[in-house]
Amino acid sequence: MKIDWLSNPYLRDAVVESPIGLVVVKLEDRRNAMTLSFFSEVAHYPTAMWISVSKGSYTHPLLKKAGRFSFITLNQEQSAIAIACGTASGREQDKCSALDLYDNGDGFLFLKDALASTACRVATEIDVGDHTLFIGHMLNGDVSTRSRSLRQLLLSDLRKA
């Protein structure tokens, strides 16, 4: 899928190169995957990370209600996944149905062949205007051995897609 990155403000206006990941939220019979480039580790002990989610996104109310999410670190060969999950709304289609997701055994959805998938429980929410920072405790994860030789997917990779 070809994307016109000049029409996408998140790609066009990016000042700093950043890795790309997915946040996956499962709430009862609903689930959604959303592409993210605003995230980071918060602490090593207890392990925690933050993600920034637009209040206007379909993911935001699901995440607020579920209180938990999966964070998936995409590799350089998964640009099509990032584009598909970043250019369509979960209100209009089930983006998860096209992904090779599996349940980690605790009800979190992980992505096969991603660099890593991590289960997180929301500990804190911080209002930052039109976005919310969700700080999550990292409960457990899965690292793909097949993907170890691949690097993270970066914003510049999407510009080439």
TORKOL-528516 format. One record per atom (N, C-alpha, C): residue in three letters; x, z, y. Coordinates in steps of 0.001 Angstrom, whole numbers, m for minus. Each point is the difference from the previous one (the first is absolute). Layout:
// TORKOL-528516
PT;residuo;px;pz;py
PT;ala;X;Z;Y
...
// end
This chain:
// TORKOL-528516
PT;residuo;px;pz;py
PT;met;839;0;m1178
PT;met;m839;0;1178
PT;met;881;0;1238
PT;lys;m218;m934;878
PT;lys;759;m107;1241
PT;lys;m722;786;1091
PT;ile;740;806;734
PT;ile;m596;766;1094
PT;ile;703;m387;1300
PT;asp;m787;m149;1050
PT;asp;550;m278;1313
PT;asp;397;1335;624
PT;trp;1264;370;m143
PT;trp;421;1317;462
PT;trp;m82;144;1513
PT;leu;m5;m1108;742
PT;leu;m122;96;1451
PT;leu;m1375;503;426
PT;ser;m1015;m192;m842
PT;ser;m1340;476;353
PT;ser;m228;1440;m450
PT;asn;924;573;m721
PT;asn;m142;1361;m501
PT;asn;856;939;853
PT;pro;m615;873;804
PT;pro;780;852;914
PT;pro;948;959;m718
PT;tyr;m337;421;m1209
PT;tyr;876;916;m724
PT;tyr;1305;m675;m405
PT;leu;m54;m1286;m243
PT;leu;1209;m732;m343
PT;leu;684;m539;1253
PT;arg;m778;m626;870
PT;arg;539;m639;1206
PT;arg;678;1003;922
PT;asp;m614;1165;186
PT;asp;486;961;973
PT;asp;890;1093;m597
PT;ala;355;m127;m1261
PT;ala;847;1015;m627
PT;ala;1357;37;700
PT;val;386;1176;419
PT;val;1261;171;703
PT;val;1110;350;m977
PT;val;m323;805;m983
PT;val;975;477;m962
PT;val;m365;m531;m1386
PT;glu;984;m520;m688
PT;glu;m224;m441;m1379
PT;glu;m438;1195;m822
PT;ser;m1007;m187;m832
PT;ser;m470;1127;m799
PT;ser;m441;m472;m1379
PT;pro;39;904;m958
PT;pro;m491;m337;m1336
PT;pro;m1523;m42;m5
PT;ile;m552;m632;m1025
PT;ile;m1433;m168;m145
PT;ile;m447;701;m1277
PT;gly;m1123;690;91
PT;gly;m563;653;m1171
PT;gly;m1507;m129;0
PT;leu;m619;568;m1007
PT;leu;m1458;40;m101
PT;leu;m450;1438;m93
PT;val;m1134;287;614
PT;val;m676;1258;m258
PT;val;m1247;m388;m797
PT;val;m220;691;m1102
PT;val;m1165;m251;m847
PT;val;m816;1284;m58
PT;val;m1273;m120;339
PT;val;m898;1149;m10
PT;val;m1121;m276;m989
PT;lys;m272;998;m819
PT;lys;m1096;m84;m962
PT;lys;m943;1160;305
PT;leu;m1272;m329;235
PT;leu;m1014;1003;293
PT;leu;m1240;m347;m808
PT;glu;m254;787;m1025
PT;glu;m1125;m237;m903
PT;glu;79;m1426;m526
PT;asp;m994;m848;292
PT;asp;19;m1363;m521
PT;asp;608;m1003;986
PT;arg;487;469;1148
PT;arg;630;m875;987
PT;arg;1510;165;m55
PT;arg;681;m1087;309
PT;arg;1461;24;72
PT;arg;424;m1067;987
PT;asn;1151;205;595
PT;asn;493;m964;969
PT;asn;1516;71;73
PT;ala;598;m1160;244
PT;ala;1442;m110;208
PT;ala;229;m571;1391
PT;met;905;618;748
PT;met;301;m436;1355
PT;met;1510;m76;197
PT;thr;465;m1077;594
PT;thr;1418;m174;293
PT;thr;401;899;1165
PT;leu;1166;632;m132
PT;leu;527;904;1033
PT;leu;1453;m319;304
PT;ser;365;130;1259
PT;ser;1418;m31;352
PT;ser;385;1238;793
PT;phe;m961;906;188
PT;phe;264;1242;725
PT;phe;m126;1173;m962
PT;phe;1137;430;m537
PT;phe;58;1101;m951
PT;phe;1438;499;m89
PT;ser;156;1204;m490
PT;ser;1341;544;m185
PT;ser;m66;1295;m798
PT;glu;1119;365;m586
PT;glu;112;1298;m639
PT;glu;69;1068;1085
PT;val;m642;1141;m234
PT;val;m1;1102;951
PT;val;1014;1062;m408
PT;ala;3;337;m1282
PT;ala;863;1084;m476
PT;ala;334;m201;m1459
PT;his;1138;580;m403
PT;his;415;m54;m1400
PT;his;m624;1123;m817
PT;tyr;m187;1171;624
PT;tyr;m590;1109;m744
PT;tyr;m889;818;910
PT;pro;m1281;73;m239
PT;pro;m648;m807;m1034
PT;pro;m29;m1459;438
PT;thr;63;m905;m957
PT;thr;36;m1417;333
PT;thr;m1298;m391;691
PT;ala;151;m683;1124
PT;ala;m1160;m400;797
PT;ala;317;m1291;732
PT;met;m1059;m725;344
PT;met;145;m1231;774
PT;met;m1163;m112;962
PT;trp;149;m881;999
PT;trp;m1107;m277;914
PT;trp;m317;m1478;m44
PT;ile;m1277;m311;228
PT;ile;m450;m1372;164
PT;ile;m877;m45;1246
PT;ser;m5;m1118;686
PT;ser;m811;m181;1191
PT;ser;m1090;m1013;m312
PT;val;m1270;417;185
PT;val;m1143;m843;m357
PT;val;m924;m141;1204
PT;ser;m347;m1231;319
PT;ser;m919;m281;1102
PT;ser;m1373;598;m281
PT;lys;m564;634;1020
PT;lys;m1327;598;m157
PT;lys;m1086;m1055;m227
PT;gly;251;m1236;390
PT;gly;m967;m1070;m193
PT;gly;65;m666;m1359
PT;ser;978;370;m808
PT;ser;152;m632;m1313
PT;ser;m1012;551;m1004
PT;tyr;m265;m763;m1025
PT;tyr;m867;438;m1088
PT;tyr;641;1172;m751
PT;thr;1316;17;m48
PT;thr;744;1040;m714
PT;thr;m160;1372;638
PT;his;m73;59;1317
PT;his;2;1278;712
PT;his;m1086;959;m475
PT;pro;m1290;m358;9
PT;pro;m1012;962;m451
PT;pro;106;325;m1491
PT;leu;433;m963;m804
PT;leu;201;273;m1432
PT;leu;1076;1066;m180
PT;leu;1101;m150;724
PT;leu;1116;925;m112
PT;leu;m371;1392;511
PT;lys;m718;55;1116
PT;lys;m426;1303;531
PT;lys;m864;749;m1018
PT;lys;m884;m728;m670
PT;lys;m892;646;m957
PT;lys;710;307;m1322
PT;ala;823;m929;m482
PT;ala;682;190;m1290
PT;ala;1074;1082;87
PT;gly;741;36;1118
PT;gly;1065;989;156
PT;gly;1214;m264;m881
PT;arg;110;m1213;m506
PT;arg;1137;m361;m852
PT;arg;178;m1511;5
PT;phe;1218;m439;m284
PT;phe;295;m1428;8
PT;phe;1204;m281;m883
PT;ser;120;m1244;m368
PT;ser;1205;m484;m662
PT;ser;781;m786;1037
PT;phe;1306;197;34
PT;phe;851;m820;854
PT;phe;864;m854;m903
PT;ile;16;m1282;278
PT;ile;721;m955;m841
PT;ile;1059;m702;838
PT;thr;1239;74;m442
PT;thr;1108;m677;658
PT;thr;133;m1376;m621
PT;leu;m252;m1030;796
PT;leu;39;m1375;m492
PT;leu;1422;m540;m7
PT;asn;271;m919;m933
PT;asn;1305;m648;m33
PT;asn;m86;m1388;628
PT;gln;1145;m612;209
PT;gln;95;m1265;722
PT;gln;m784;m1132;m641
PT;glu;m338;118;m1274
PT;glu;m765;m1043;m684
PT;glu;m1511;215;115
PT;gln;m425;1034;713
PT;gln;m1420;327;81
PT;gln;m600;m275;1380
PT;ser;556;m984;703
PT;ser;m512;m319;1340
PT;ser;m1447;m487;m57
PT;ala;m395;m707;m1038
PT;ala;m1388;m484;m104
PT;ala;m976;1175;m66
PT;ile;393;1070;m658
PT;ile;m842;1197;m81
PT;ile;m148;622;1391
PT;ala;1113;121;709
PT;ala;m36;580;1347
PT;ala;m882;m825;921
PT;ile;114;m1312;m68
PT;ile;m801;m869;854
PT;ile;m1479;104;m370
PT;ala;m305;m54;m1290
PT;ala;m1399;67;m441
PT;ala;m654;1318;404
PT;cys;731;1098;m137
PT;cys;m570;1316;323
PT;cys;58;315;1483
PT;gly;731;m794;762
PT;gly;119;230;1432
PT;gly;m796;m960;860
PT;thr;m607;m1018;m614
PT;thr;m729;m988;792
PT;thr;m1487;m67;m340
PT;ala;m451;819;m935
PT;ala;m1426;50;m355
PT;ala;m472;1443;82
PT;ser;m1276;181;250
PT;ser;m564;1348;65
PT;ser;m619;386;m1335
PT;gly;193;1248;m367
PT;gly;m632;539;m1196
PT;gly;m1507;98;146
PT;arg;m496;m98;1227
PT;arg;m1455;m21;217
PT;arg;m608;m1278;m562
PT;glu;809;m1072;m26
PT;glu;m493;m1314;m396
PT;glu;380;m404;m1411
PT;gln;1032;591;m555
PT;gln;426;m353;m1352
PT;gln;755;1143;m650
PT;asp;m27;24;m1327
PT;asp;742;999;m771
PT;asp;1420;m515;m207
PT;lys;887;375;908
PT;lys;1383;m463;m83
PT;lys;702;531;m1247
PT;cys;m429;1148;m484
PT;cys;625;607;m1179
PT;cys;m231;m820;m1268
PT;ser;m1088;m763;m39
PT;ser;m310;m766;m1209
PT;ser;1052;m1064;m291
PT;ala;725;m444;1016
PT;ala;1031;m1014;m182
PT;ala;1373;604;m290
PT;leu;100;1326;16
PT;leu;1285;675;m207
PT;leu;120;511;m1428
PT;asp;1225;49;m499
PT;asp;267;518;m1344
PT;asp;188;1520;89
PT;leu;m1111;700;242
PT;leu;18;1453;172
PT;leu;m229;701;m1329
PT;tyr;552;1197;m114
PT;tyr;m254;845;m1165
PT;tyr;m153;1442;463
PT;asp;m769;759;m752
PT;asp;m222;1416;299
PT;asp;1206;776;m516
PT;asn;540;873;836
PT;asn;1191;767;m393
PT;asn;m321;1173;m927
PT;gly;m1266;190;m314
PT;gly;m403;1108;m857
PT;gly;m634;1139;774
PT;asp;213;17;1316
PT;asp;m585;1020;875
PT;asp;m1003;m606;977
PT;gly;m427;m1238;m256
PT;gly;m981;m646;855
PT;gly;575;m761;1179
PT;phe;1321;m99;104
PT;phe;640;m781;1053
PT;phe;272;m1401;m525
PT;leu;m172;m1000;848
PT;leu;253;m1385;m392
PT;leu;1405;m405;405
PT;phe;785;m445;m973
PT;phe;1363;m463;214
PT;phe;56;m1503;m264
PT;leu;989;m685;576
PT;leu;150;m1451;m126
PT;leu;1150;m330;m946
PT;lys;m313;m784;m1016
PT;lys;1019;m448;m949
PT;lys;1050;m836;733
PT;asp;1264;233;m324
PT;asp;1165;m736;505
PT;asp;329;248;1471
PT;ala;m647;961;643
PT;ala;413;380;1354
PT;ala;1319;764;m111
PT;leu;720;122;1100
PT;leu;1222;804;m37
PT;leu;m326;1430;m393
PT;ala;m1062;535;601
PT;ala;m428;1360;m320
PT;ala;m1461;177;375
PT;ser;m674;860;m726
PT;ser;m1361;422;315
PT;ser;9;1515;28
PT;thr;m639;572;1008
PT;thr;32;1444;194
PT;thr;m1403;535;242
PT;ala;m343;1081;m675
PT;ala;m1278;684;183
PT;ala;167;1048;1096
PT;cys;m904;m3;979
PT;cys;100;923;1132
PT;cys;m1337;683;268
PT;arg;73;1269;350
PT;arg;m1170;772;422
PT;arg;157;297;1491
PT;val;m1029;m317;788
PT;val;66;206;1450
PT;val;102;1490;301
PT;ala;1004;358;784
PT;ala;211;1388;408
PT;ala;m419;215;1450
PT;thr;237;m1015;836
PT;thr;m254;108;1428
PT;thr;m403;m1356;555
PT;glu;m886;29;988
PT;glu;m373;m1207;736
PT;glu;301;239;1472
PT;ile;632;m984;633
PT;ile;328;100;1413
PT;ile;m595;m1189;726
PT;asp;m854;271;981
PT;asp;m635;m1039;803
PT;asp;1020;m541;993
PT;val;207;m1313;m18
PT;val;915;m636;950
PT;val;m702;m1188;664
PT;gly;m1164;267;570
PT;gly;m746;m1055;693
PT;gly;m806;m841;m969
PT;asp;345;m1291;m103
PT;asp;m758;m884;m870
PT;asp;463;36;m1454
PT;his;965;847;m299
PT;his;502;189;m1363
PT;his;m15;1493;m365
PT;thr;91;254;m1278
PT;thr;193;1364;m506
PT;thr;1249;m2;m851
PT;leu;864;999;231
PT;leu;1127;219;m902
PT;leu;m492;918;m1106
PT;phe;90;m470;m1229
PT;phe;m329;812;m1160
PT;phe;1314;438;m618
PT;ile;230;1304;m59
PT;ile;1197;527;m647
PT;ile;m423;451;m1382
PT;gly;676;m547;m997
PT;gly;m380;284;m1371
PT;gly;1125;598;m809
PT;his;m343;984;m829
PT;his;960;524;m969
PT;his;119;m1003;m1130
PT;met;1221;m343;m361
PT;met;249;m952;m1077
PT;met;m47;773;m1318
PT;leu;m994;m299;m830
PT;leu;m241;759;m1220
PT;leu;796;m509;m1188
PT;asn;14;m1309;m192
PT;asn;765;m623;m1083
PT;asn;107;m1483;286
PT;gly;782;m682;m794
PT;gly;191;m1425;235
PT;gly;507;m725;m1203
PT;asp;105;m1298;162
PT;asp;469;m885;m1055
PT;asp;895;m1045;649
PT;val;1180;m198;m573
PT;val;944;m989;501
PT;val;131;m1091;m1045
PT;ser;m85;m1252;443
PT;ser;106;m1124;m922
PT;ser;1455;m279;m323
PT;thr;334;m28;m1263
PT;thr;1372;m324;m390
PT;thr;272;m1488;187
PT;arg;m1019;m852;m141
PT;arg;161;m1438;179
PT;arg;359;m339;1443
PT;ser;m505;766;934
PT;ser;173;m319;1419
PT;ser;1223;641;630
PT;arg;801;706;m755
PT;arg;1142;727;602
PT;arg;1006;m909;689
PT;ser;116;m1235;m451
PT;ser;976;m896;620
PT;ser;m568;m682;1242
PT;leu;m1269;240;298
PT;leu;m634;m604;1169
PT;leu;18;978;1165
PT;arg;42;m531;1201
PT;arg;m73;858;1178
PT;arg;m1443;102;472
PT;gln;m236;896;970
PT;gln;m1336;160;561
PT;gln;m428;m1265;739
PT;leu;m1302;m240;m9
PT;leu;m585;m1071;805
PT;leu;107;418;1463
PT;leu;452;m907;858
PT;leu;170;285;1423
PT;leu;m916;m880;842
PT;leu;m281;439;1225
PT;leu;m824;m797;916
PT;leu;508;m1425;131
PT;ser;1307;m182;74
PT;ser;553;m1345;160
PT;ser;m297;m876;m1212
PT;asp;m178;591;m1183
PT;asp;m367;m780;m1182
PT;asp;m1386;m610;176
PT;leu;m895;721;660
PT;leu;m1347;m512;212
PT;leu;m5;m1144;997
PT;arg;914;20;932
PT;arg;87;m1084;977
PT;arg;407;m1304;m662
PT;lys;697;90;m1140
PT;lys;445;m1181;m723
PT;lys;m1038;m484;m1008
PT;ala;m988;863;m321
PT;ala;m959;m322;m1068
PT;ala;m902;m1160;371
// end
